[in-house]
């Protein structure tokens, strides 16, 4: 086949990517340098303001706490999702009764719509909610813990909810990776007298390395852009204390009609995600 | 058929010229006739289709089909309109509440606005400014009495003397209470002042162990809207949040939370019809702030009858002798500026049918509060529970004009975020409002700020004067 024909085959995909990925991203980038509000958005009369959107958001205390929130939320989510997902994958690598049934149960958070699980968490975490009632009835606490009505605690409560939501995804990727490791390696290790812990440490983890890195990379992307969970549980509150980039950007655009600033927030988010994923990709190709 | 003919005909070309030529001509002729017939049929179909083609007028709202207004549109207006204009199809399109404004923005930017646009009243001044609505001054003046609309509704739907939309109905906020719970707690008078409310809540908490009072304080416009009655009645303004009147109002609500009279969870409620109503219905809260739309939503006649003890009173005021000043809600309708003249005439006919001919029937059907003085008596007689809302409606204030018009969404967000910070103890009311006032001031140029601050102050003072004069 000629080179030109080959390009023809790629064309449909190129058009779709250009229309639905490249154009919006570029447009967003352009917006972030303009002063766009409701009126100028509709009329198309926005002004070029260079970096002033960026300067303003960097000065804003809500944005500063959003950066911190997103980092805490992403780092803790990924760490615990990965560890718990990995432990579960190790467990399910063995045969035991009811394995299939339990495996299906683990997948539940994944198949449940976020609006449902989010509503559940809101009810669970509220001052008079399930969790506090439970802890009080056990006598563990006297006063309700302010899971989502306290500025300092709210992001950790949301992270907890997100960890629960993300376990199935991590589990399924790691579990699939685990099944591909040849049994003989473990057998020969056993012959050499390796303990279970040593087998995990010296066989499983090194061989799973590419899978783990891919899982973390995907996790970074998915977690950084979480929107629905936070929106359903707190709308970024109380007092803007639980915003992530995504919710802050949405609120700027559609509560306040500051489309330029909203776009600037997304550009910052995109830059961080790209940097993280690029770094992880580099790690994947390096020899351990 | 045609393909089989072809196979038979073309090989004859060279074999027998004469015979084949005649046959070919004949067949060619048949083919032409066939083609002509098909063409004719297609053209016929096209013109038939054209004469039958319906003109479609789309109305876009955020009301679920079960609510009273869309039912009125579907069951009364559309059938009536179809009788008069058989070739016009009126379509009612639903967009979820939170999505409607973004949808209108995208439609306006891409030139795909529906013919008839519904907008929540706070958005209207901005949408007028952005050129979304067509000027309907001439049509409105010819068809109805513009001065019959309460002042606030005229202010919000017009600009520089030109009319761009009409407000259909209005709503506002009052105090819903459960008589039986108040009685059980030994509260013999429905609280009318802040002090009485605190006292009642204390009794309710002590005897029943439930919350005395709930309201909506989530981080959105509706949260600000529920705070505004406390702010405005105390003489505060959104553009003067660092003043004592505003701080006092916030301090009052913070006290309610601190003393355990109001759950702190009010900052995480999804919407005004969500858990606050559930707490009220299940008796977990004795009083709530909510709007009159609840009578068409959760507090329907059968529910009210079952509970048997729901009453409505004005929102408690800071001091005896004052009357609550509330913001008004309610939706406005206008016609898209991008519409062509033929469709504009039809769309206006539809609006006229609704706002002129059927408006009385509409208010009766829906139980909504009229935006026009001459229809108020209809609801007053029919629905005594609505009376606090009706009384407040004539003095209710347009939100955007009280907070910097096009910057109102920003002012509103800064306000509710500060309210949340105080209610959750992140900051004291004073700290929260001083910070918010600074942020709000930085949204404007000093001249703009002064102009809008004065506008809000004037409207507030004039309204208070009118209320005093009105007794």
HADDOCK unambig.tbl for C-alpha pairs under 7 A between the chains (distance, minus, plus):
assign (segid A and resid 39 and name CA) (segid B and resid 126 and name CA) 6.86 0.50 0.50
assign (segid A and resid 39 and name CA) (segid B and resid 129 and name CA) 6.65 0.50 0.50
assign (segid A and resid 39 and name CA) (segid B and resid 130 and name CA) 4.50 0.50 0.50
assign (segid A and resid 42 and name CA) (segid B and resid 105 and name CA) 6.53 0.50 0.50
assign (segid A and resid 42 and name CA) (segid B and resid 108 and name CA) 5.97 0.50 0.50
assign (segid A and resid 42 and name CA) (segid B and resid 109 and name CA) 4.85 0.50 0.50
assign (segid A and resid 42 and name CA) (segid B and resid 130 and name CA) 6.29 0.50 0.50
assign (segid A and resid 43 and name CA) (segid B and resid 130 and name CA) 6.48 0.50 0.50
assign (segid A and resid 126 and name CA) (segid B and resid 265 and name CA) 6.06 0.50 0.50
assign (segid A and resid 127 and name CA) (segid B and resid 265 and name CA) 6.23 0.50 0.50
assign (segid A and resid 149 and name CA) (segid B and resid 264 and name CA) 6.84 0.50 0.50
assign (segid A and resid 149 and name CA) (segid B and resid 265 and name CA) 6.73 0.50 0.50
assign (segid A and resid 149 and name CA) (segid B and resid 424 and name CA) 6.00 0.50 0.50
assign (segid A and resid 150 and name CA) (segid B and resid 424 and name CA) 6.19 0.50 0.50
assign (segid A and resid 151 and name CA) (segid B and resid 426 and name CA) 6.37 0.50 0.50
assign (segid A and resid 233 and name CA) (segid B and resid 268 and name CA) 6.93 0.50 0.50
assign (segid A and resid 234 and name CA) (segid B and resid 268 and name CA) 5.42 0.50 0.50
assign (segid A and resid 235 and name CA) (segid B and resid 219 and name CA) 6.49 0.50 0.50
assign (segid A and resid 237 and name CA) (segid B and resid 219 and name CA) 6.40 0.50 0.50
assign (segid A and resid 238 and name CA) (segid B and resid 267 and name CA) 6.47 0.50 0.50
assign (segid A and resid 238 and name CA) (segid B and resid 420 and name CA) 5.54 0.50 0.50
assign (segid A and resid 238 and name CA) (segid B and resid 421 and name CA) 6.41 0.50 0.50
assign (segid A and resid 239 and name CA) (segid B and resid 417 and name CA) 4.20 0.50 0.50
assign (segid A and resid 239 and name CA) (segid B and resid 418 and name CA) 6.21 0.50 0.50
assign (segid A and resid 239 and name CA) (segid B and resid 420 and name CA) 4.95 0.50 0.50
assign (segid A and resid 239 and name CA) (segid B and resid 421 and name CA) 4.90 0.50 0.50
assign (segid A and resid 240 and name CA) (segid B and resid 417 and name CA) 6.47 0.50 0.50
assign (segid A and resid 254 and name CA) (segid B and resid 102 and name CA) 6.72 0.50 0.50
assign (segid A and resid 255 and name CA) (segid B and resid 409 and name CA) 6.30 0.50 0.50
assign (segid A and resid 256 and name CA) (segid B and resid 409 and name CA) 5.07 0.50 0.50
assign (segid A and resid 256 and name CA) (segid B and resid 410 and name CA) 4.97 0.50 0.50
